[in-house]
Amino acid sequence: MMGFKPIPLFLLPLLIFTILSRADQALGSDQNRNVSHRNRAALDAAGGVGIVALKGRKQTSGCNLFQGRWIFDASYPFYDSSMCPFIDSEFNCFGRPDKQFLKYSWQPDSCSIPRFDGQAFLNKWRGKRVMFVGDSLSLNMWESLACMIHSSVPDSKTTFIKRTPLSSLTFQEYGVALYLYRTPYLVDISKEDVGRVLNLGTIEGGADVWKDMDILVFNSWHWWLHKGVQSQGWDFIRNGSSLIRDMDRLDAFNKGLTTWAQWVDQNVNISQTRVFFQGISPTHYMGREWNEPRKTCNGQMQPLTGSTYPGGSLPAASIVSRVLSSMKTPVYLLDITTLSQLRKDAHPSTYGGDGGTDCSHWCLPGLPDTWNQLLYAALSM
């Protein structure tokens, strides 16, 4: 063309780097500490071309995905629980008479998030492996993603294996495998002469299966609050050289999570694997947190309005942020705490199938579908 000279090929990488650097500067300094690495292979599999501007930050493309509000959306839910063969009875909420809790979507303040497309997910992540590692909230999110994908390709052949600690669901045509590894504390519980010992300083049992995944989504906190040897699953805590009956649970969580962070830094190949931490999932047993002192999640039929939770932030969430900020490996925080705190209506309550009142887990379909939509956004935007 007249007036233009072709750019020599050897200068093209420098030009791309310069453009991206200027773009980063234009977006301002990202003060969020939840920064993820640029995994070129994963980005290419997700439909990217070469080096793309998906930074994997909490504020993806200048948008904080986790600051916003819940809005009524008649197009929800993503699927019908009766059509998904992967949901446990504790999440099914069968018999719950109200259905409005299914009709809310998350709307960030400064952008829109892409609607989840299960077939597109399978095509973009063809041949890849996704693993959720953690407790029953990881199970909640794993089953949610399984149902969301299945609803898009209901006739696709699958292989479903549910065992302890490792379960898997493979969409055979696409070679996409979703794994769940149950380990509520992330660190080890070992059998010793004194009994079961929660070792805050080691991750050995089973951790080898976490390696070489394409996407890892870790989670822990729920069990750190359990009290009593039957409920908590251990008899003693090993803290360094000390063997003790108990300790401050926030301090124990901090030490255990720091051990996990060291394991990730030493063992995860960041050229292959994108690492996420599923933020702290709240409970709704104490109505005073949302100014209804005598209430629990039972009978709640709609979310709280606005974008802040009256009960404030959770101390465990601060620990997660602090530990992630200290890591060499960039880990993306799925910061789902506040948006989940607003959903006092989304628990199984008395419809979880165990006869009790469950204000810890979440109905499916329901809130974990939004967690997965935000994971999808972080991988796609």
ABEGO torsion letter per residue (X at the ends): XBGBBBBBAAAAAAAAAAAAAAAAAAAEBBABABBBBBBAAAAAAAGBBEBBABAGBABBGGBBAABEBBBBBAAOBABBAAABAABBAAAAGBGBABAAAAABBBBBAABBBBBBBAAAAAAAABGBBBBBBEBAAAAAAAAAAAAAAAAABAABBBBBBBBOABBBBBBAAAGBBBBBBBBAAGBBBBBBAAEBBBBAABBABGAAAABGBABBBBBBGAAAABBEAAAAGBABBBBEABBBABBBAAAAAAAAAAAAAAAAAAABBAAABBBBBBBBBBBBABAAAAGBAABBABGBABBBBEABBAAEBBAAAAAAAAAAAABABBBBBBBAAAAAAABAAABAEAAAGAGBBBAABBBOBEAAAAAAAAAAAAAAX
